[in-house]
Amino acid sequence: MTDTNHMNEQKSKRITFDISLNWLTDNRGILTSNDVKDTIRVALPPAFGGEPEQWSPEHLFLGSISSCFMTTYLVFAKKFGFEISHLECQTVGNLEMVDGKYVFSSVHLYPKIYIADKSFREKAIKTMEKTEKYCIISNSVKADIIYHGEVVDEKHLRFDKALHSGTVQTN
């Protein structure tokens, strides 16, 4: 949901998302969705005997929280009428054994919002607070989610698809 009008329209509606998982081999599979062009390969993480350098369900769990923070932040930034020059977010999840099973006990998000115009600082901070409150994925998780947000008053080089071609675009 990247359009604030959609948020208003969908307050009372049920929204459904679906994905399909197909096992490939060993401890690996592939995620697909009719709504998405790309696929994601997933595997058991090395911590549980899987192969290194593969996306795991644990990575995707953290990625869901982090990317939901980003998309929610961008919706609110648009609604509040300001632009950012960059957003980055390191996310760290802690697994613990609780009642004989592993659970994510806490997730720490370290979002860093770059703004080129210092006059947007208060809006950027307010937007971070709103994002923390309304992020759908974070609100659906039972682990403690701790935010360590920072707003940086400087223009930042933004990496996008051009990163793969060796060029960098600035905002």
N, C-alpha and C positions, 0 to 999 in steps of 0.2 A: 504494500500500500504506500505508494509514493505521492499520492495526491490527497491533500487535506479534505477535499470534497468527498472522496471515497470514505474517509474516516467518519464523516458526519452521516453519510448515507447508510453505513454498515453498522451503526450502533445497535440496532435491534435484529440484525440478520445473523443467521448461522453461516459461517464460511467454512468450506471444506477444502483441504489440501490432500493430495494423495501422491504416493511414490510407489515404485516397484523395486524390489530387490531380487536379483538373480545371482545364485551361487555360480562362481566361475570354476575354481579349483582350490584345493587345500583349504586355507582359511580366508579366501578372497571372494569378493562379490562385486556387483556393479549396481549402482542406484540409477534409476531413470524416472522420468515423469512425463506425462503427456503435455504438461505445461512448460517444460524446459527442454531446450535444444541439447545442452551438454549432458554428459554423464559423469558420475563420480565413482571411482573405484575405491573400495573399502577393504580393509583387512584387519586381522587381529593385531594389536599393538605388540611391540617387542617385550613390554613389561609382562605380558601374559603368554610369551612364547611365539609371537608372530614375527613377521619379517620387518626389518627397518625400512624407513623411507616410504611408507604407505600411509594413506589417510586411514584413521581408525574411527570407530563410533565415538570414542572419547574425544578425538580431535574435532569431529563434526558437532558434537554436543557443545563444546566450547565455541566453535565457529558460529553455531546458531545464536548463541547469546551475544557474541561480539558483533556479528553482522546485523542482528536485530537492533542492537544499540545504534549502529551506524544509520540504518534506514529510518529508525524512529527519530533520531537526532535531525536528520536531513529534512524530514517532514515538518518538524517543529521549527527549524531554522527558516524554512520557506514561509511558514505561517507567520512567524515573527518578523519577516522581512529583512533578513540579512544573509550574507554569503560568507562561507568559510573558504580559506585557500587550501586547507588540507585537513584530514581527519585520519588518525591512526590509533589503533587500540591493541595493546598487548593483553592477552588473557591467560590466566593461570588457574588451573583447577586442581584441587587437592582431593585425592581418593583416600578413603579410610575404611578400615574394616569395622562395620557396625552390625551387631547381632549376627555375626558369622557371614556377612556379605559385604562386598565393596560398594560404597556409595560416594558420590561427590559430596563432601561435607561443606566445602566452600569454593567459591569461584571469585577471583579477584580480577576486576577489569581496570585497566590503566588507559582510559581514553585521553588522547591529546588532541585538542581542537586548535587549529591555527587560523587566526583571523588577520587579514591584512589591514583592516580599518579598526583602530583602537576604540572608536566610538561604539563598536558592536560588542565590547567586552561584557557588559552587564546582560545583554540579550543572550550572548553565548553561554554565560553561566546559568541564566534562567532556563535556557533550552536544555542544558545538561541535567538540571534538576527535574524538569518535565520528562525527559527521556528516561531517567532512572525510575520514575513513577509509572510510566505508561508502556514500557517495553513489554510486548506480548510474551516473548519467550522467557524473559526474566521472571515475569509474573506467574509463569507456569511451572517453575522449577522449585523444588523443595530445598535445595542447597542454599546456604547463605550466600548472597551475592554482595560483594563489597566493591564499591566504586572508589577509584583514586583518580578522579578527573583533574585535568589541567587545561587551562586556556592560555595559549601562547600568542602574544601580539607580534606576529611576524608573518610575512608572506612565505609560503613554503612551496617548493617544487612539487607538483602533483604528478604522480605516476599513473598511467592508464594503459590502454592497449599499446600506446607508443613505446612503452617500456620494452616490449618484446621485439620491437623493430630497432631498438637502440636509440630512439629519440625520446626526449622528455618534454612535456608540455607544461607551461606555467599558467596559472589561473589569472 
